[in-house]
């Protein structure tokens, strides 16, 4: 992110605080979906834990260029709905 003109100087990569026990925080990339207007939707399922949702929310909310709202949704325990990106995707910007 540091080399693209849009992100240069705006994005701080956060790897977590290694001195704190955050529990078993796991995050699957397919469960994270920026849906627009500063809103990020995160599905909690087999590979994304509530602890990870909290960590992501703390790292992006209120930051310049970050999200204004993080919405967590519980994914059904079904192979067909394993990740958020398997149950829906955007077809257009509107």
One Martini backbone bead per residue (centre of mass of N, CA, C, O) as a GRO file, in nm:
protein
   94
    1UNK     BB    1   0.052   0.065  -0.013
    2UNK     BB    2   0.302   0.274  -0.010
    3UNK     BB    3   0.315   0.317  -0.347
    4UNK     BB    4   0.041   0.419  -0.379
    5UNK     BB    5  -0.095   0.731  -0.410
    6UNK     BB    6  -0.361   0.681  -0.244
    7UNK     BB    7  -0.198   0.537   0.017
    8UNK     BB    8   0.021   0.721   0.076
    9UNK     BB    9   0.043   0.781   0.421
   10UNK     BB   10  -0.250   0.624   0.516
   11UNK     BB   11  -0.133   0.337   0.576
   12UNK     BB   12  -0.144   0.114   0.857
   13UNK     BB   13   0.011  -0.160   0.954
   14UNK     BB   14  -0.138  -0.425   1.154
   15UNK     BB   15  -0.016  -0.703   1.367
   16UNK     BB   16  -0.036  -0.658   1.658
   17UNK     BB   17  -0.016  -0.752   2.002
   18UNK     BB   18   0.221  -0.967   2.140
   19UNK     BB   19   0.147  -0.906   2.464
   20UNK     BB   20  -0.140  -1.014   2.390
   21UNK     BB   21  -0.433  -1.204   2.457
   22UNK     BB   22  -0.680  -1.268   2.192
   23UNK     BB   23  -0.700  -1.535   2.119
   24UNK     BB   24  -0.852  -1.720   1.856
   25UNK     BB   25  -0.761  -1.537   1.594
   26UNK     BB   26  -0.944  -1.561   1.287
   27UNK     BB   27  -0.899  -1.495   0.922
   28UNK     BB   28  -1.094  -1.477   0.631
   29UNK     BB   29  -1.091  -1.311   0.337
   30UNK     BB   30  -1.390  -1.408   0.240
   31UNK     BB   31  -1.526  -1.245   0.507
   32UNK     BB   32  -1.438  -0.971   0.368
   33UNK     BB   33  -1.655  -0.673   0.294
   34UNK     BB   34  -1.655  -0.392   0.118
   35UNK     BB   35  -1.970  -0.201   0.069
   36UNK     BB   36  -1.949   0.099   0.138
   37UNK     BB   37  -1.948   0.399   0.291
   38UNK     BB   38  -1.753   0.275   0.530
   39UNK     BB   39  -1.840  -0.032   0.503
   40UNK     BB   40  -1.793  -0.345   0.683
   41UNK     BB   41  -1.826  -0.690   0.612
   42UNK     BB   42  -1.835  -0.971   0.851
   43UNK     BB   43  -1.794  -1.310   0.855
   44UNK     BB   44  -1.890  -1.567   1.084
   45UNK     BB   45  -1.720  -1.879   1.093
   46UNK     BB   46  -1.497  -2.128   1.061
   47UNK     BB   47  -1.243  -1.890   1.012
   48UNK     BB   48  -1.403  -1.657   1.173
   49UNK     BB   49  -1.365  -1.474   1.454
   50UNK     BB   50  -1.471  -1.253   1.690
   51UNK     BB   51  -1.184  -1.154   1.762
   52UNK     BB   52  -1.116  -1.058   1.474
   53UNK     BB   53  -1.338  -0.850   1.444
   54UNK     BB   54  -1.244  -0.669   1.674
   55UNK     BB   55  -0.961  -0.611   1.564
   56UNK     BB   56  -1.049  -0.484   1.300
   57UNK     BB   57  -1.229  -0.261   1.412
   58UNK     BB   58  -1.005  -0.121   1.585
   59UNK     BB   59  -0.814  -0.067   1.323
   60UNK     BB   60  -1.043   0.104   1.131
   61UNK     BB   61  -1.185   0.274   1.326
   62UNK     BB   62  -1.136   0.625   1.307
   63UNK     BB   63  -0.962   0.628   1.065
   64UNK     BB   64  -0.801   0.753   0.816
   65UNK     BB   65  -0.969   0.588   0.559
   66UNK     BB   66  -1.159   0.430   0.717
   67UNK     BB   67  -1.401   0.299   0.883
   68UNK     BB   68  -1.741   0.363   1.021
   69UNK     BB   69  -1.836   0.052   0.982
   70UNK     BB   70  -1.895  -0.268   1.145
   71UNK     BB   71  -2.032  -0.577   1.024
   72UNK     BB   72  -2.155  -0.864   1.181
   73UNK     BB   73  -2.201  -1.206   1.061
   74UNK     BB   74  -2.357  -1.505   1.088
   75UNK     BB   75  -2.276  -1.802   0.963
   76UNK     BB   76  -2.376  -2.074   0.836
   77UNK     BB   77  -2.359  -2.430   0.884
   78UNK     BB   78  -2.240  -2.445   0.560
   79UNK     BB   79  -2.074  -2.522   0.278
   80UNK     BB   80  -2.228  -2.306   0.093
   81UNK     BB   81  -2.151  -2.088   0.354
   82UNK     BB   82  -1.847  -2.052   0.443
   83UNK     BB   83  -1.837  -1.767   0.297
   84UNK     BB   84  -1.929  -1.459   0.206
   85UNK     BB   85  -1.829  -1.491  -0.105
   86UNK     BB   86  -2.043  -1.746  -0.150
   87UNK     BB   87  -2.333  -1.576  -0.116
   88UNK     BB   88  -2.207  -1.288  -0.219
   89UNK     BB   89  -2.196  -1.029  -0.480
   90UNK     BB   90  -2.098  -0.778  -0.682
   91UNK     BB   91  -2.207  -0.629  -0.998
   92UNK     BB   92  -2.196  -0.325  -0.896
   93UNK     BB   93  -2.168  -0.006  -0.761
   94UNK     BB   94  -2.502   0.002  -0.717
   0.00000   0.00000   0.00000
